[in-house]
Amino acid sequence: MKKVSLVIFSILLLLGLLGCEAENKKANSEEKTVKEDEEKSIKEDEVKSLYTVDSYMKSVEENLEAKSETLISNMQELHKYTIYSKVELLDFVAFIDDPSEFDLSITMFSMDRQANEVFKEGKDSTIFAGSLGMIENVRYIHLLGNQTDDFWDFYEKNEEELNLAEKQAFATWVADCWKKADGQAITLPAYFSLHDDYESFDLKKNQWVTDDEKWSY
């Protein structure tokens, strides 16, 4: 009987141990699942945090700043020229051929007050009139791999606000580069605008003006 009792006790002990082990495995599995869910939630939150107006604009400003040296250097080239006497203002125009590519190029045009481009007469190479490419293919946003669907959802929901913020960021960047290039030493009025926009940024006064204020027509 003692042997039978001992066997039964051993079996019960083994079953108890197996039960505890199963419970531990279940608990560990549940803990692992909770941890994975938490990590997934954190990653999703991190992705979402990339797509806020503030974080988007910070990225735009950083990408523009990375190209400042090139723009400043090209602006400084203007000091080498005598600007043609019939030129009444300098117009820095930004072109974005495909907004989905986030790619910006800037050309400077010599203009009169009737919104006509001025071209020089004669062959003196030291006298400038016409246009000069200031910078090309400035990628102001870089999409993050497979997150493009999330990005476009964010962009479409905030497009109006982002477009206004982008426009101001471009103007601020150009104005800052103009100042660092000693553009104020050039006595002519100078403006920045997006191609076909209805207003321009006065680079001397640091303020937006309408077309009626910019041109006398």
ZIVEN-V230560 format. One record per pair of residues at least 12 apart in sequence whose ideal C-beta (glycine too) atoms are under 7 Angstrom apart, sorted by the first residue. I is the first residue (numbers start at 1). J is the second residue. D is the distance in whole Angstrom. If there is no record, write none. Layout:
((I,J,D) (I,J,D))
//
This chain:
((47,147,6) (47,150,6) (50,144,7) (51,150,6) (51,151,6) (51,154,4) (53,158,6) (53,161,6) (53,162,7) (53,165,7) (56,162,6) (57,165,5) (57,169,6) (59,141,6) (60,140,5) (60,141,6) (60,166,6) (60,169,5) (61,169,6) (63,139,7) (63,140,5) (63,141,7) (64,138,7) (64,140,6) (64,169,7) (64,173,4) (67,135,6) (67,138,5) (68,177,6) (70,135,6) (71,134,6) (71,135,5) (71,177,5) (72,177,5) (72,180,5) (72,181,5) (74,134,5) (74,135,6) (75,134,7) (75,177,6) (75,178,6) (75,181,4) (75,183,6) (76,181,5) (78,186,6) (81,126,6) (81,127,7) (81,128,4) (82,126,6) (82,127,5) (82,128,7) (83,110,7) (83,128,5) (83,188,7) (84,110,7) (84,118,6) (84,120,4) (84,127,5) (84,128,6) (84,129,4) (86,112,7) (86,118,5) (87,110,4) (87,118,5) (87,129,6) (87,188,7) (88,111,7) (88,112,5) (88,113,5) (89,111,5) (89,113,7) (89,188,6) (89,189,4) (89,190,7) (89,191,7) (90,108,6) (90,110,6) (90,188,6) (90,190,4) (91,108,7) (91,109,5) (91,111,5) (91,191,5) (91,193,7) (92,106,6) (92,108,5) (92,134,6) (92,174,6) (92,190,7) (92,191,7) (92,192,5) (93,106,7) (93,107,6) (93,109,6) (93,193,6) (93,195,5) (94,106,5) (94,170,6) (94,194,5) (94,195,7) (95,107,7) (95,195,5) (102,139,6) (102,140,5) (102,141,4) (103,137,6) (103,138,7) (103,139,6) (104,138,4) (104,140,6) (104,170,7) (105,135,7) (105,136,4) (105,137,6) (106,134,4) (106,135,5) (107,131,5) (107,132,7) (107,133,5) (107,134,6) (108,131,6) (108,132,5) (108,134,5) (109,131,5) (110,128,7) (110,129,5) (110,130,6) (113,215,6) (113,216,4) (114,215,7) (114,216,7) (114,217,6) (115,215,5) (115,217,7) (167,194,6) (171,192,5) (171,201,4) (174,192,4) (175,192,7) (175,201,7) (175,203,5) (175,206,6) (178,190,7) (178,203,5) (183,203,6) (184,204,7) (189,204,6) (190,203,4) (190,204,6) (191,203,6) (191,214,6) (198,210,7) (198,211,6) (199,211,7) (200,214,5))
//
